[in-house]
Amino acid sequence: MKIIWTFTLMMIPGVVSSISVTGYSGGGVIITCRYERKYTANAKYFCRGEWSECTDRVKTEDTNKWVNSGRFSLYDDTRAAVFTVTITDLSKQDSDTYYCAVERSGLDPKTEVNLMVLTADCCEKSISLSAAAGGSVNISCKYPQSHSADVKFVCRRSGSDLCAEETSLKESRRWSAEGQIQLYDDREQQLLTGTISHVTQQHSAEYWCGVQSDQGHKSFITRVQINVTEASPLVPSSSPTASVWKTPTFNNTSGSPNTLKGSSLIISLVLVLLVLIIVCLVLLFLYKKHQSQGGESSSQAGAEKHEVVPNSGCDYEEIKDTHRQLPKNPSDSSNCIYTAVQKPTGDAQILFTSAEDLNYAVVNFQKKADCPDSLRLRNSQDYSEYAAVSHHTA
């Protein structure tokens, strides 16, 4: 009812209505002043001081466009029959009485504005945030406890308009509807949180956190400058031994359980693999050793059985086989090779026939390890020369 009563008084010529606006040092305010639609073509102005001595701070010459005069800006929205006054960079010296008025012949319709500028010790005046394109930005703004029940907002500034784009929140401990900016108001902590997701270069701008009174006036408390940078590509380092990729870093005082389990599993697999390799090498060594010993024993057995004689680099004498046929007639002495054996008597010595009548040869077998080839001598009766020896008894 208060708002309706104020607007009604403003529309009655000669009657002064009054509104109160609270601003904060370093911030800004937006003051809205309504007028009757019959004055849409009239000039609007905002002045400071007592009405009789009110000095114009800003005055419209054109409608539906911003008019600037230093820290003061005015915009006349003829379609809504409202003109808006913005004051930036507030200080305590700005605390005073102001008037919103419509210029006409006779008495100008006006509204008294009592502006009080305070210092908000709880709140920062300005903060700066940076984010890479595609990431997100979190805005945190404190506000005075006296505004806990008021509507909270985050506005984006565009030129002279401090609130070209607005996201507001009326309820506490509940996220605002999905939009460009999501807000959360914790009234117990007097903390307003805003989140902007998937930021682009277009989000680089000046934003303001503030509160809105039940009369619709806005107080801008904290200025937030957001800078969005190009997303840096993931480029491997120039190290020849390892590739290091740039990734987002998260603070964590202890390793996650999944990481520890993965490391333990890898270590166990490596140890098992090493044990298997060692066992295989030992078995291979034993197999080679056993095979080598078996080959040596086979060679020795063959040499003993066949009387193998090395061929290359060995001492040997070729034996020619005369292969004489046995005489058909044993009495034929020309074909016999024999010697007479006499029984010794007394101290008589054994007499042997001349060695010239005997066919024999002495063969020396010498085993050398470096002879790769061998000759086999077979003891066959067909190739033997012998003599029949008869024992005579006297």
C-alpha positions in Angstrom: 0.0 0.0 0.0 2.9 2.3 0.7 4.2 2.0 -2.9 0.7 2.7 -4.3 0.3 5.7 -2.0 3.6 7.1 -2.9 2.9 6.8 -6.6 -0.5 8.3 -6.2 0.8 11.3 -4.4 3.5 11.9 -7.0 0.8 12.1 -9.7 -1.1 14.8 -7.9 0.3 18.3 -8.8 1.6 20.3 -5.9 1.7 17.4 -3.5 5.1 16.1 -2.4 5.7 12.4 -1.9 8.8 11.0 -0.2 10.9 7.8 -0.6 14.0 6.6 1.2 16.9 5.0 -0.5 20.0 3.4 1.2 23.3 3.1 -0.7 26.7 1.9 0.2 30.1 3.6 -0.2 31.8 2.5 -3.4 28.6 1.1 -4.8 25.6 2.6 -6.6 21.8 2.9 -6.5 19.0 2.8 -9.0 16.0 5.0 -8.2 12.8 4.6 -10.1 10.3 7.4 -10.5 6.9 7.0 -12.0 4.7 9.7 -13.6 1.4 10.0 -15.4 1.2 8.9 -19.0 0.1 12.3 -20.1 3.6 13.5 -19.3 5.4 11.1 -21.5 6.4 13.9 -23.9 7.6 16.2 -21.1 11.2 16.5 -20.0 12.3 14.7 -16.8 15.0 15.7 -14.4 16.7 14.8 -11.2 18.0 17.5 -8.8 19.7 17.8 -5.5 18.9 20.1 -2.5 15.8 21.8 -1.1 13.1 22.2 -3.6 13.3 25.9 -3.8 17.0 25.7 -4.5 17.1 22.3 -6.2 20.0 22.1 -8.7 19.6 19.8 -11.7 22.0 16.9 -11.8 20.7 15.3 -14.9 17.9 16.1 -17.3 16.4 14.2 -20.3 16.2 15.8 -23.7 15.4 12.6 -25.6 13.1 9.7 -24.6 14.0 6.0 -24.4 17.7 6.6 -24.3 20.3 7.1 -21.6 21.5 10.6 -20.7 24.7 10.9 -18.7 26.0 13.7 -16.5 29.1 12.6 -14.6 28.1 10.0 -12.1 24.4 10.5 -12.7 22.4 8.9 -15.5 18.8 9.1 -16.4 16.6 6.9 -18.7 13.0 7.8 -19.6 10.9 4.8 -20.5 7.8 6.3 -22.0 6.2 2.9 -22.6 6.2 2.1 -18.9 5.8 5.8 -17.8 8.9 5.4 -15.6 12.2 7.2 -15.6 15.2 5.6 -13.9 18.1 7.5 -12.2 21.4 5.8 -11.6 24.1 7.1 -9.2 27.5 5.4 -9.2 30.7 5.6 -7.0 28.7 6.6 -4.0 30.4 8.3 -1.0 29.0 9.6 2.3 29.1 13.1 0.8 26.2 12.0 -1.5 23.8 11.6 1.4 21.2 14.3 0.8 17.7 15.1 -0.4 17.0 14.8 -4.1 13.9 15.2 -6.3 12.5 13.3 -9.3 10.4 15.8 -11.3 8.5 16.3 -14.5 8.9 19.6 -16.3 5.7 21.4 -17.2 4.1 24.8 -17.1 3.1 25.7 -13.6 4.0 23.4 -10.7 6.2 20.4 -11.6 5.1 17.1 -10.3 7.9 15.8 -8.1 8.9 13.0 -5.7 11.3 13.6 -2.8 14.2 11.1 -2.5 16.1 10.9 0.8 19.4 9.2 0.0 21.6 7.8 2.8 25.0 6.4 2.0 26.5 4.0 4.5 29.8 2.1 4.8 29.3 -1.7 4.7 32.1 -3.1 6.8 30.9 -6.6 6.2 31.2 -6.5 2.4 33.9 -6.1 -0.2 33.6 -3.2 -2.6 35.1 -4.9 -5.6 36.4 -8.4 -6.5 37.9 -9.8 -9.7 37.4 -13.3 -11.0 39.0 -15.2 -14.0 37.9 -18.3 -15.7 38.8 -20.3 -18.9 36.3 -20.5 -21.6 34.0 -23.5 -21.1 34.6 -23.5 -17.3 32.5 -22.0 -14.6 32.6 -19.0 -12.3 31.5 -18.8 -8.7 30.5 -15.4 -7.2 30.2 -14.9 -3.5 28.9 -11.6 -2.0 28.2 -10.6 1.5 25.4 -8.2 2.4 24.4 -6.3 5.6 22.1 -8.2 8.0 19.5 -5.4 7.7 18.8 -6.7 4.1 18.3 -10.3 5.0 14.6 -10.3 4.0 15.1 -8.3 0.9 15.3 -9.6 -2.7 18.9 -10.4 -3.7 20.2 -10.0 -7.3 23.2 -10.1 -9.6 23.2 -7.6 -12.4 25.4 -7.3 -15.5 26.3 -3.8 -16.4 26.1 -2.5 -19.9 27.3 1.1 -20.4 25.3 3.4 -18.2 22.8 0.7 -17.2 24.1 -1.0 -14.1 21.5 -3.7 -14.4 21.1 -4.5 -18.1 20.7 -8.2 -17.3 19.3 -9.2 -13.9 19.0 -12.5 -12.0 17.1 -12.2 -8.7 16.2 -14.5 -5.8 13.4 -14.0 -3.2 13.7 -17.2 -1.2 16.4 -18.4 1.2 18.4 -21.6 1.0 17.0 -22.5 -2.4 18.7 -22.2 -5.8 17.1 -20.0 -8.3 15.6 -21.4 -11.5 18.0 -22.4 -14.2 19.3 -19.5 -16.2 22.4 -17.7 -17.2 23.2 -17.2 -13.5 22.0 -19.4 -10.6 21.7 -17.8 -7.2 21.6 -19.2 -3.7 20.9 -17.0 -0.6 22.1 -18.1 2.8 20.4 -15.5 5.1 22.0 -16.9 8.2 25.4 -16.2 6.8 24.3 -13.1 4.9 26.0 -14.7 1.8 24.8 -14.6 -1.7 26.3 -17.1 -4.1 26.1 -17.0 -7.9 27.3 -19.6 -10.4 27.8 -19.1 -14.1 28.5 -22.3 -16.1 30.0 -22.8 -19.5 31.4 -19.3 -19.7 32.4 -17.7 -23.0 34.2 -14.5 -24.0 30.8 -12.8 -23.9 30.6 -13.3 -20.1 33.6 -11.0 -19.7 31.9 -8.0 -18.1 31.2 -6.0 -15.0 28.6 -7.5 -12.6 27.1 -6.2 -9.4 25.8 -8.0 -6.3 23.0 -6.1 -4.5 19.7 -6.0 -2.7 16.3 -4.6 -3.7 13.9 -2.9 -1.4 10.2 -3.4 -1.2 9.8 -0.1 -3.1 11.8 -1.5 -6.0 15.0 0.6 -5.5 18.2 -1.2 -6.0 21.4 -0.9 -3.9 24.6 -2.1 -5.5 27.0 -3.4 -2.9 29.9 -5.3 -4.5 31.3 -4.9 -8.0 32.4 -8.1 -9.6 34.7 -8.0 -12.6 34.8 -11.3 -14.6 37.5 -12.0 -17.2 37.1 -15.1 -19.4 40.3 -16.3 -21.1 40.8 -18.6 -24.1 40.9 -22.3 -23.1 44.5 -23.5 -23.3 44.9 -26.6 -25.4 46.4 -29.8 -23.8 49.9 -29.8 -25.2 52.5 -32.4 -24.2 55.8 -31.2 -22.8 59.0 -31.3 -24.8 60.6 -33.9 -22.5 62.0 -36.8 -24.4 61.4 -39.3 -21.6 57.9 -38.5 -20.5 54.9 -36.6 -21.6 53.3 -34.3 -19.2 49.8 -33.0 -20.0 48.3 -29.9 -18.5 45.3 -30.8 -16.6 43.1 -29.1 -13.9 44.6 -29.4 -10.5 42.5 -30.3 -7.5 43.7 -29.8 -3.9 43.6 -33.1 -2.0 45.5 -33.9 1.1 45.4 -37.7 0.7 45.2 -40.1 -2.2 41.9 -41.6 -3.1 41.2 -45.2 -2.2 40.8 -46.2 -5.8 44.3 -44.8 -6.6 45.9 -46.7 -3.8 44.1 -50.0 -4.7 45.2 -49.6 -8.3 48.9 -49.0 -7.3 48.9 -52.1 -5.0 47.4 -54.2 -7.8 50.1 -53.1 -10.3 52.9 -53.8 -7.8 51.5 -57.3 -7.1 51.3 -58.1 -10.8 54.9 -56.9 -11.4 56.2 -59.0 -8.6 54.4 -62.2 -9.8 55.7 -61.6 -13.3 59.3 -61.3 -12.0 59.0 -64.5 -10.0 57.6 -66.4 -13.1 60.5 -65.1 -15.2 63.1 -66.3 -12.6 61.5 -69.7 -12.4 61.5 -70.1 -16.2 65.2 -69.1 -16.4 66.1 -71.7 -13.7 64.2 -74.5 -15.4 65.8 -73.6 -18.7 69.2 -73.7 -17.2 68.6 -77.1 -15.6 67.2 -78.5 -18.9 70.3 -77.3 -20.8 72.6 -78.8 -18.2 70.8 -82.1 -18.2 70.9 -82.3 -22.0 74.6 -81.5 -22.1 75.4 -84.3 -19.6 73.3 -86.8 -21.5 75.2 -86.0 -24.7 78.6 -86.6 -23.1 77.6 -89.9 -21.6 76.2 -91.1 -24.9 79.5 -90.2 -26.6 81.5 -92.0 -24.1 79.3 -95.1 -24.3 79.6 -95.2 -28.1 83.3 -94.8 -27.9 83.7 -97.8 -25.6 81.3 -100.0 -27.6 82.6 -99.2 -31.1 86.2 -98.3 -30.2 85.9 -95.0 -32.1 89.1 -93.6 -33.3 89.4 -90.0 -34.4 90.1 -89.6 -38.1 91.3 -86.0 -38.5 94.5 -85.1 -36.8 95.0 -88.5 -35.3 97.9 -91.1 -35.3 96.8 -94.1 -37.2 98.2 -96.8 -39.7 96.2 -98.3 -42.5 95.9 -102.0 -42.4 95.6 -103.8 -45.7 93.7 -107.0 -45.7 95.4 -109.7 -47.7 92.3 -111.8 -47.3 93.9 -115.1 -48.0 91.7 -118.0 -48.5 92.1 -120.9 -46.2 93.8 -123.9 -48.0 91.5 -126.6 -49.0 94.2 -129.1 -48.3 95.6 -128.7 -44.8 98.8 -130.4 -45.8 99.6 -127.7 -48.2 102.2 -125.9 -46.2 102.8 -123.2 -48.8 99.5 -121.6 -47.9 99.8 -121.9 -44.2 101.2 -119.3 -41.8 102.2 -121.0 -38.6 105.0 -121.5 -36.2 106.2 -124.5 -34.3 105.8 -124.5 -30.6 108.0 -126.8 -28.4 107.5 -127.5 -24.8 110.3 -126.1 -22.9 112.4 -128.5 -20.9 114.5 -127.6 -17.9 115.9 -124.1 -18.1 115.6 -124.0 -21.9 114.1 -120.9 -23.3 111.2 -120.7 -25.6 112.2 -120.4 -29.2 110.0 -118.5 -31.6 110.2 -118.6 -35.3 111.3 -115.7 -37.2 109.0 -112.7 -37.2 109.5 -112.3 -40.9 107.1 -115.2 -41.5 104.3 -113.5 -39.6 101.9 -110.9 -40.7 101.0 -108.5 -37.9 100.9 -104.8 -37.1 100.8 -102.8 -34.0 98.1 -100.2 -33.8 98.2 -97.4 -31.2 94.8 -95.9 -30.5 95.0 -92.4 -29.1 91.9 -90.5 -28.1 91.8 -86.9 -29.0 88.9 -84.6 -28.3 89.5 -82.4 -31.3 88.9 -85.2 -33.9 85.4 -84.7 -35.2 85.4 -87.8 -37.4 86.2 -91.4 -36.4 86.9 -94.9 -37.8 85.2 -97.9 -36.5 87.2 -101.2 -36.2 85.0 -104.2 -36.2 86.3 -107.5 -35.0 85.2 -109.9 -37.7 86.4 -113.4 -38.2 86.3 -113.1 -42.0 89.0 -110.6 -42.0 91.3 -112.3 -39.4 94.5 -114.2 -40.1 95.3 -117.0 -37.7 97.3 -120.1 -37.4 96.4 -123.4 -36.0 98.4 -124.4 -33.0 98.6 -128.0 -31.9 99.8 -129.0 -28.5 102.0 -132.1 -28.6 102.5 -134.3 -25.6 105.6 -136.3 -25.4 
